[in-house]
């Protein structure tokens, strides 16, 4: 592919083999490459590290500050959460979460807040954070699908999730 006129957007959990430098190689020759940390995995990391918190309002506020890309607000929430800890393990979890968010902060910048991409409001359109809608319907209870049937089901699920079911159903299925 000729990527010389393309802006490539990549998204990952940052695990082994899925770091930004791997995607930089894949996007080589593109006009621009913007890398993102997967929202599902960031939210999961926050939930894991803050499982001890009884008052969920502060965790919700932290989520809000992360996705509004407010680093000072994130630091303030983490300071307040550290005050809620009752032992060294909980304190360490807050510290580790803070380090994780700081380390990945560049990749948490929303698409619409990146220079030159301000007009982009919708996001990446990745389905990983919503994969349960596909896997639940497509894989549970040992279901099997023909290629055509599977594509049809994915179109229905995607159309419902994206609010464009009529348009999704109007497109002819691949044979």
C-alpha positions in Angstrom: 0.0 0.0 0.0 1.1 3.6 -0.7 0.7 5.3 2.7 2.5 8.5 1.7 -0.8 10.5 1.8 -2.3 8.7 4.8 -2.5 9.3 8.5 -2.3 6.0 10.2 -4.1 5.5 13.5 -3.0 2.5 15.6 -4.4 1.3 18.9 -3.1 -1.3 21.3 -3.0 -2.5 24.9 0.8 -1.9 24.8 1.6 -5.6 25.6 4.6 -7.5 24.2 4.5 -7.3 20.4 1.9 -4.5 20.5 4.1 -1.5 21.4 4.2 1.8 19.5 7.5 0.9 17.9 5.9 -2.2 16.3 3.1 0.0 14.8 5.7 2.6 13.7 7.2 -0.1 11.5 3.8 -1.0 10.1 3.1 2.7 9.4 6.5 3.4 7.8 6.2 5.6 4.8 2.9 7.2 6.0 2.4 10.9 6.1 1.7 10.6 9.9 1.3 7.9 12.5 -0.8 8.5 15.7 -0.8 5.7 18.3 -3.4 5.2 21.0 -3.6 3.1 24.1 -6.7 0.9 24.0 -9.5 2.4 26.2 -10.8 -1.0 27.3 -7.4 -2.0 28.7 -6.8 1.4 30.4 -10.2 1.2 32.1 -9.5 -2.4 33.1 -6.1 -1.4 34.6 -7.9 1.3 36.6 -10.5 -1.2 37.8 -7.9 -3.7 38.8 -5.6 -1.3 40.7 -8.5 0.4 42.5 -10.6 -2.6 43.4 -10.2 -1.8 47.1 -12.0 1.6 46.8 -15.4 1.5 48.5 -16.6 5.0 47.2 -16.8 4.5 43.5 -17.4 8.2 42.8 -13.7 9.0 43.0 -12.9 6.1 40.6 -15.5 7.5 38.2 -14.0 10.9 38.5 -10.5 9.5 37.7 -11.9 7.8 34.6 -13.5 11.1 33.5 -10.2 13.0 34.1 -8.2 10.4 32.1 -10.5 10.6 29.1 -10.7 14.4 29.2 -6.9 14.3 29.2 -6.6 16.3 32.4 -3.3 15.3 33.9 -3.5 17.6 36.9 -7.0 16.3 37.6 -5.7 12.7 37.3 -2.8 13.5 39.8 -5.3 15.1 42.2 -7.6 12.1 42.1 -4.7 9.7 42.7 -3.5 11.8 45.6 -7.0 11.6 47.1 -7.2 7.9 46.4 -3.9 7.4 48.1 -5.5 8.9 51.2 -8.2 6.3 51.1 -5.7 3.4 51.3 -5.6 1.3 54.4 -2.4 -0.7 53.8 0.9 -0.8 51.9 -0.5 -3.0 49.1 -3.4 -0.6 48.3 -0.9 2.3 48.4 1.4 0.5 46.0 -1.6 -0.2 43.6 -2.3 3.6 43.5 1.4 4.3 42.9 1.6 1.7 40.1 -1.6 3.1 38.5 -0.1 6.6 38.5 3.1 5.4 37.0 1.1 3.5 34.3 -1.0 6.5 33.4 2.1 8.8 33.3 4.0 6.3 31.1 1.1 6.0 28.7 -0.1 9.6 28.8 1.0 10.5 25.3 -1.1 7.6 23.9 -4.2 8.6 26.0 -4.6 11.9 24.1 -8.0 11.8 22.5 -8.1 11.9 18.7 -9.9 15.3 18.6 -7.2 16.8 20.9 -4.3 15.9 18.6 -2.8 18.7 16.6 -4.2 18.6 13.0 -6.9 16.1 13.9 -9.2 18.4 15.9 -12.0 17.9 13.4 -12.1 14.2 14.1 -14.8 13.6 16.8 -15.9 10.0 16.4 -12.8 8.1 17.5 -11.0 5.1 16.1 -14.0 2.9 15.6 -12.2 -0.1 17.0 -14.4 -2.9 18.3 -12.1 -4.4 20.9 -13.7 -2.6 23.8 -17.1 -3.8 22.5 -15.9 -7.3 21.5 -18.3 -9.0 23.9 -21.3 -8.1 21.6 -19.7 -10.1 18.8 -18.2 -12.9 20.8 -21.4 -13.5 22.9 -23.6 -13.8 19.8 -21.1 -15.5 17.6 -19.3 -18.0 19.8 -21.4 -18.9 22.9 -23.2 -22.2 23.1 -21.0 -23.8 20.4 -22.7 -21.9 17.5 -21.2 -22.4 14.1 -21.6 -20.0 11.2 -21.1 -20.2 7.5 -19.0 -17.3 6.0 -22.1 -15.6 4.6 -24.1 -16.1 7.9 -21.2 -14.8 10.0 -20.8 -11.7 7.9 -24.5 -11.1 8.1 -24.5 -11.4 11.9 -21.5 -9.1 12.2 -23.3 -6.5 10.0 -26.4 -6.6 12.2 -24.4 -6.3 15.4 -22.2 -3.5 14.0 -25.2 -1.7 12.5 -27.0 -1.7 15.9 -23.8 -0.5 17.7 -23.1 2.2 15.2 -26.7 3.3 14.8 -26.7 2.7 11.0 -28.5 -0.7 10.8 -30.5 0.3 7.7 -27.3 1.3 5.8 -25.4 -1.8 7.0 -28.2 -4.1 5.8 -28.5 -2.3 2.4 -24.9 -3.3 1.5 -24.6 -6.6 -0.4 -22.9 -9.5 1.5 -19.7 -10.8 0.1 -20.1 -14.3 -1.4 
